Amino acid sequence: TWYHVIAVAIKADSNTSKTSSVLHIPPSPTKIYVLNTYNAGPNSLRQALLDVTYSDLYSKVIFSINSPELRAGPYNIKIDSLFDPVYSYQGFEMDGITQKSFAPFLGDQRILVNGQKIKNNFGLDITDSSDACLLKNMWITNAKKGMRISNDKNKIEKFYFVNTDSSGVAQLDTAFVIQSNENQIKNIGISDYKLGVLFQNKIGKNQFTASTIDSTVIGMALKDSSYLNYVANNTFTNSTQHSVLIDSAAADNKLEKNIFGKQNKAIKGNAITIRNSSNQTVETNRISYFDENITQLTASSAIVIEGLSSNNFVYNNRIGLDSLGTSVHTANFRGVTIQKTLVGSPSRNSIVGNEINGTKRAPIHISNSSQDLISENLIGGDSTRKIFGIDTSGIFVSNSVNEQINDNIILGYKDYGIELLTSSGIQMHRNTIYSKTTLNKAINIHADDNALASNGKLVTPIIINGILTDINTIKLTGTALPNAMVEVYQSVKDTVQAINYIDKAFASSSSTGDWELLVPKTFFSYATQNTFTAQNHFNNNSSE
């Protein structure tokens, strides 16, 4: 019952004032007690949820379990059939910690709802006709499907979905299905499910944070045009296909500061897959541990962008280094893969500022894509320029057009720094590419192989001479394609590797394409030999 209060002032002569404004006092929440672990009946959890549904008020479910007797937990509530869906139009809260308040001296006070017998139904199902709910500190065990929420603006914390059946029961189906908006979900624990968390039915503006998802086929899936969801500070381990799958999602979902793989809990499939989705952000995640025993021909990848995916932003992720960032965990995987599917080809994705190590396959692999930006990535080393090296080419591009590969640092490569196959319009500017393990070219466009050649077999410029003009300057002169832009790099003796970008020059329009460049003292010494290399850029193509 609501109370509505007004006030007047009365003088001694019985004169009265005007009435005050009305003060509306809401009713106190209905308190509903769970006193036993029985499947049904008075004071059971089942009856409490029914009471929530039929209540006209905001309700609080309070655990004070003392039957069959007062004893130490955990309290295992085995349900023989599914609970009715909860319709709580005023909302409700249910917090397992209330049991500890009731019996703080009894140690473990966890509330476990055992759903082993409810088959394909949800252990807890909150309908879209419910108002916002607060759900905390409970365990749903052995339920093939854990919980579904279809109402908006819930707060859910410290909910755990696990398989505690030691008899070897088959892996459970889906732990947590979210079909609503603006929920705040954190400190969730999920283990031994095929799918950990499913965002479904065009939902948005949810926050899912500080949770742990372990031993799943797919850790989390954002589907069905989900939008503006924020997934951060979670840990994904032991996933076998995708830790996070963004499939046909709408714009502006963000994955930030998550951890993928831990020591002895490596992931086996892809860490993050963006499929047929655009305008997603993947930022500042740590993808440390892949299963080093994986040997399949089709490599897993830390991050995959595939199909009709465009304008995705992959920034500042650390791939392949351990949790301390001091040593490499090597495995048979790629760093970032951009590839087509039967549905279509990706385009205009940005891979910027990532640190990639430990890959036995290409750290960045692009095939059948267009107009991507690959920039400022550090491959084969860390931010201190410590060189870990890689077992293949640093950046591999095939059957792609109009890509920008600029300002990357590639260290310790085994094959080539950048390798192009049957691609065109690939511009490569100001990249630092160096390896002690090979004398191979920094860049290979396979210009000498008609079947594999890229960028129209664009020829390299020639450095003809270098003259010390004064104590602070060397003047380089050479030839190139007429009107080409020539980029010049400091190199290493007897190699065509590029340690430091120096500057650019422009070839003349004459048939010899003469050019010259003044090299400042920063890029040479007074040794007997200084080494430089150069690269042509012409008609949106770059040479070796």
Sequence and secondary structure as in RCSB ss.txt:
>XXXX:A:sequence
TWYHVIAVAIKADSNTSKTSSVLHIPPSPTKIYVLNTYNAGPNSLRQALLDVTYSDLYSKVIFSINSPELRAGPY
NIKIDSLFDPVYSYQGFEMDGITQKSFAPFLGDQRILVNGQKIKNNFGLDITDSSDACLLKNMWITNAKKGMRIS
NDKNKIEKFYFVNTDSSGVAQLDTAFVIQSNENQIKNIGISDYKLGVLFQNKIGKNQFTASTIDSTVIGMALKDS
SYLNYVANNTFTNSTQHSVLIDSAAADNKLEKNIFGKQNKAIKGNAITIRNSSNQTVETNRISYFDENITQLTAS
SAIVIEGLSSNNFVYNNRIGLDSLGTSVHTANFRGVTIQKTLVGSPSRNSIVGNEINGTKRAPIHISNSSQDLIS
ENLIGGDSTRKIFGIDTSGIFVSNSVNEQINDNIILGYKDYGIELLTSSGIQMHRNTIYSKTTLNKAINIHADDN
ALASNGKLVTPIIINGILTDINTIKLTGTALPNAMVEVYQSVKDTVQAINYIDKAFASSSSTGDWELLVPKTFFS
YATQNTFTAQNHFNNNSSE
>XXXX:A:secstr
  EEE    B TTS B      EEE    EEEEEEE  SSSTTSHHHHHHHHHH SS EEEEEEEEES    S E
EEE SS    B  TT EEEETHHHHHH GGGS   EEEE GGGTTSEEEEE TTS   EEEEEEEES SEEEEE 
SSS EEEEEEEE   TT    EEEEEEE SSS EEES EEEEEEEEEEE SS B  EEES EEEEEEEEEEE TT
 BS EEES EEES SSEEEEEES  S  EEES EE BTTB B SEEEEEES  S EEES EE  B TT   SS E
EEEEEESS BS EEES EESB TTSSSB  BSEEEEEEE  SS   BS EEES EE  BSS SEEEES BS EEE
S EESB TT  B   SS SEEEES BS EEES EEES SS SEEEES BS EEES EEE SS    SEE  TT T
TT  GGG    EEEEEEEEETTEEEEEEE STT EEEEEE  TTS  BSEEEEEEE  SSTT EEEEEEEGGG  
SSS   EEEEEEETTEE  
